[in-house]
Amino acid sequence: MSASCTSMYRCCHRSVVFLSVRRQWTSSSLTSPPPPPPPPPLSRRILLYLAQRFHDVETLLQLKTQFSRNQLRKKNAYYAHTQRLYGDDIASAYFILNMKGAFRFVGQSEWYRSDRRGKFSWDFLNHKDTHLEEVDMSHTVITYNGLENLKDQPSLRTLKLQGCPEVDDWFLAGLHILQDSLEELDISHCPHITTGGLVALRNLRMLKRLNISSLPKISNPGLMVILLEEMLPKCLITANGYNFSLDEMGGAEVEAEELVQRDR
């Protein structure tokens, strides 16, 4: 009798345990986990990403700027090795072609220039002792340091620097090395030239033609033209791309006369 009661008790206990476990499993399966929070907007995620990596981005920008300056310095370095091997004329010609410029020798009608990929003909090596007469460096990255490669050209009459992004006042002051030969100068569309740099051109006493068109940093072009005409009376000055009004020209003439008298 006791054995049967014990067996019945165990069966009932197992049933109760099974039912309780089943109820817990059923309740947990019916209750779904909470949904994940929505992602932040794209603009906020970008700001968070940049905030976490701000120092890395700043360092990369500094390295990029430093690399660009070093490349510019190398391009405008003095070609001393070429000068020792081939002389001043070939060194100047080689520098111009590497800068994707163009030139013409004295007494020659042929122009030597680089193509879009920087390739050029080596025939200029046949003119070892011939000076340069015309040089076109328009839209190149020539700097003040690059002028060192043109200093030994006593026959250089024409220099075109249209749209050169690195030509500034310091560059124009360095043109005095060509004061005994330079007759034509084009510095139009150069974004960093100011009035101070144009005043330095008074050292070019042989200058006959000067193009100063579309210089964005010239605040009073009417006054500047009058000053240049006073400093370079034998020079024909071209100044297009400016809005010259009669009132402005009248005031500029008075101001120019005062400046000229003050210099005297």
C-alpha positions in Angstrom: 0.0 0.0 0.0 2.8 2.4 0.9 4.7 1.5 -2.3 1.7 2.4 -4.5 1.2 5.7 -2.7 4.8 6.6 -3.1 4.7 5.8 -6.9 1.5 7.9 -7.3 3.1 10.8 -5.4 6.1 10.7 -7.7 3.9 10.8 -10.8 1.9 13.7 -9.6 5.1 15.6 -8.7 6.5 15.1 -12.2 3.3 16.3 -13.8 3.3 19.4 -11.7 6.9 20.2 -12.5 6.3 19.6 -16.2 3.3 21.9 -16.3 5.2 24.7 -14.5 8.1 24.4 -16.9 5.7 24.4 -19.9 3.9 27.5 -18.6 7.2 29.3 -18.2 8.4 28.3 -21.7 5.1 29.4 -23.2 5.1 32.8 -21.5 8.7 33.5 -22.4 8.1 32.5 -26.1 5.1 34.8 -26.3 7.0 37.8 -24.9 9.3 39.2 -27.8 12.4 41.2 -27.0 12.2 45.0 -27.3 13.1 46.4 -30.7 16.6 48.0 -31.2 16.7 51.8 -31.1 16.6 53.5 -34.5 20.0 54.5 -35.9 20.9 58.2 -35.6 20.5 60.3 -38.8 23.3 60.3 -41.3 24.5 63.8 -40.6 24.9 63.0 -36.9 26.8 59.8 -37.7 29.2 61.7 -40.0 29.8 64.3 -37.3 30.5 61.6 -34.7 32.9 59.9 -37.1 34.7 63.1 -37.8 34.8 64.0 -34.1 36.4 60.7 -33.3 39.0 61.1 -36.1 39.5 64.9 -36.1 43.2 64.7 -35.2 43.8 62.1 -37.9 42.1 64.3 -40.6 44.0 67.4 -39.5 47.3 65.5 -39.6 46.5 64.2 -43.1 45.7 67.7 -44.4 49.0 69.0 -42.9 50.9 66.2 -44.6 49.2 66.9 -47.9 50.1 70.6 -47.7 53.7 69.9 -46.8 54.0 67.4 -49.6 52.6 70.0 -52.1 55.1 72.6 -50.9 58.0 70.2 -51.2 57.0 69.3 -54.7 56.7 72.9 -55.7 60.1 73.6 -54.2 61.6 70.8 -56.1 60.1 71.9 -59.4 61.5 75.4 -59.0 65.0 74.3 -57.8 68.1 75.7 -59.5 69.3 73.3 -62.2 72.9 73.6 -61.1 73.9 70.1 -62.3 72.6 70.8 -65.8 74.3 74.2 -65.8 77.6 72.6 -65.0 77.3 70.0 -67.8 75.6 72.0 -70.6 75.8 75.7 -69.7 73.4 78.4 -68.8 71.3 78.3 -72.0 70.5 74.6 -71.9 69.8 74.7 -68.2 67.3 77.5 -68.6 65.7 75.7 -71.6 65.5 72.4 -69.7 63.9 74.1 -66.7 61.2 75.7 -68.9 60.3 72.5 -70.6 60.1 70.6 -67.3 57.7 73.3 -66.1 55.5 72.7 -69.2 56.5 76.1 -70.6 57.8 77.2 -74.0 60.7 79.3 -75.4 62.4 80.4 -78.5 66.1 80.9 -79.1 67.6 84.0 -80.5 67.6 84.0 -84.3 65.3 81.0 -84.4 61.6 80.9 -85.4 60.9 77.5 -83.9 59.2 77.3 -80.5 60.1 74.5 -78.1 57.3 73.4 -75.8 56.0 70.4 -73.8 52.8 68.6 -74.6 50.0 67.9 -72.1 51.9 64.9 -70.7 55.1 66.8 -70.2 56.9 65.2 -73.1 59.2 67.3 -75.3 61.8 67.1 -78.1 65.5 67.0 -77.1 66.5 69.0 -80.2 67.1 72.0 -78.0 70.4 70.4 -77.0 71.8 71.4 -80.4 71.8 75.1 -79.4 74.2 74.9 -76.5 75.6 78.5 -76.8 72.4 80.2 -77.9 70.5 82.6 -75.6 66.8 82.6 -75.1 64.8 85.5 -76.6 61.2 84.7 -75.7 59.8 82.6 -72.8 56.2 81.7 -72.2 55.5 80.3 -68.7 51.8 81.0 -68.7 49.7 78.8 -66.4 52.7 77.1 -64.8 53.7 77.0 -61.2 56.9 79.0 -61.5 57.8 80.8 -58.2 60.3 83.3 -57.1 62.9 80.6 -56.6 62.4 79.5 -60.2 63.6 82.8 -61.5 67.1 81.7 -60.6 67.0 79.5 -63.7 66.5 82.6 -66.0 69.0 85.0 -64.4 71.8 84.3 -67.0 69.7 85.2 -70.1 71.0 88.6 -71.3 68.9 88.5 -74.5 65.5 87.6 -72.9 63.1 90.2 -74.4 59.7 88.6 -73.8 58.3 86.9 -70.7 54.7 85.7 -70.5 53.3 84.8 -67.1 49.6 84.8 -67.7 47.5 83.0 -65.1 50.4 81.8 -63.0 49.1 81.0 -59.5 52.4 81.4 -57.7 53.5 84.7 -59.2 53.2 87.4 -56.5 54.7 90.7 -55.4 58.0 89.0 -54.3 58.3 87.5 -57.8 57.8 90.8 -59.5 60.5 92.3 -57.3 62.9 89.6 -58.5 62.4 90.6 -62.1 65.1 93.2 -61.7 67.6 90.5 -62.9 66.1 91.1 -66.4 66.1 94.9 -66.3 68.7 95.3 -69.0 66.9 93.1 -71.6 63.2 92.6 -70.9 60.9 94.6 -73.3 57.6 92.8 -73.0 55.9 91.4 -69.8 52.5 89.7 -69.5 51.3 89.2 -65.9 47.6 89.2 -66.5 45.2 87.0 -64.6 47.7 86.4 -61.8 45.6 86.1 -58.6 48.3 87.2 -56.0 49.7 90.4 -57.5 48.9 93.6 -55.6 49.8 97.3 -56.0 53.0 96.9 -54.2 54.3 94.3 -56.7 53.4 96.5 -59.7 55.4 99.4 -58.2 58.5 97.2 -58.2 58.3 97.1 -62.0 59.8 100.6 -62.3 63.2 98.9 -62.3 62.5 97.4 -65.7 63.7 100.5 -67.6 63.7 98.7 -71.0 60.1 97.6 -70.8 58.0 98.6 -73.9 54.8 96.5 -73.4 53.1 95.5 -70.1 49.9 93.6 -69.7 48.2 93.9 -66.2 44.7 92.8 -67.2 42.3 91.2 -64.7 44.4 91.3 -61.5 41.8 90.7 -58.8 43.8 92.2 -55.9 44.2 95.6 -57.6 41.7 97.8 -55.7 42.2 101.0 -57.7 43.2 100.0 -61.3 42.8 103.6 -62.6 45.3 104.9 -60.2 47.6 102.0 -60.8 47.6 102.6 -64.6 48.5 106.3 -64.1 51.3 105.4 -61.7 52.7 102.9 -64.2 52.6 105.4 -67.0 54.5 107.9 -64.8 57.1 105.3 -63.8 57.4 103.7 -67.3 56.8 106.5 -69.8 58.0 104.5 -72.8 55.9 101.5 -72.0 52.5 100.6 -73.6 50.3 99.4 -70.8 47.3 97.1 -71.4 44.7 96.9 -68.6 41.5 95.1 -69.6 38.9 93.5 -67.4 38.4 96.6 -65.1 35.5 98.9 -64.8 36.9 102.4 -65.3 34.5 105.2 -64.6 35.2 108.9 -65.4 34.8 109.9 -61.7 37.3 107.2 -60.7 39.8 108.2 -63.3 39.6 111.9 -62.3 40.2 111.1 -58.7 42.9 108.7 -59.6 44.8 111.4 -61.6 44.8 113.8 -58.7 45.9 111.1 -56.3 48.6 109.9 -58.7 50.0 113.5 -59.1 50.2 113.8 -55.3 52.1 110.5 -55.1 54.5 111.4 -57.8 55.2 114.8 -56.2 55.7 113.1 -52.9 58.2 110.7 -54.4 60.1 113.6 -56.0 
